[in-house]
Amino acid sequence: MKTQADWETQVKNLLKAELKKRGVTYAQLVDKLAAIGVSESEPNVRNKLARGKFTAVFLFQCLEAIGTNSLRLSD
């Protein structure tokens, strides 16, 4: 059974993979979030992704901002 830390790592890695796939840096993510009305600083985004602790809303905002239309949760 997965622990809370396991789930956080999985979600963190999923978002980081989506950013890498699209070649989006944290600074670019901040700009893209601002374009959809979400105010975040680069250090705040960096910390959220490093910790792996962020809301589902933040995850969806990031995915929307970088143009992710679908996700594959497992292989």
Rosetta blueprint (number, residue, H / E / L):
1 M L
2 K L
3 T L
4 Q H
5 A H
6 D H
7 W H
8 E H
9 T H
10 Q H
11 V H
12 K H
13 N H
14 L H
15 L H
16 K H
17 A H
18 E H
19 L H
20 K H
21 K H
22 R H
23 G L
24 V L
25 T L
26 Y H
27 A H
28 Q H
29 L H
30 V H
31 D H
32 K H
33 L H
34 A H
35 A H
36 I L
37 G L
38 V L
39 S L
40 E L
41 S L
42 E H
43 P H
44 N H
45 V H
46 R H
47 N H
48 K H
49 L H
50 A H
51 R H
52 G L
53 K L
54 F L
55 T L
56 A H
57 V H
58 F H
59 L H
60 F H
61 Q H
62 C H
63 L H
64 E H
65 A H
66 I L
67 G L
68 T L
69 N L
70 S L
71 L L
72 R L
73 L L
74 S L
75 D L
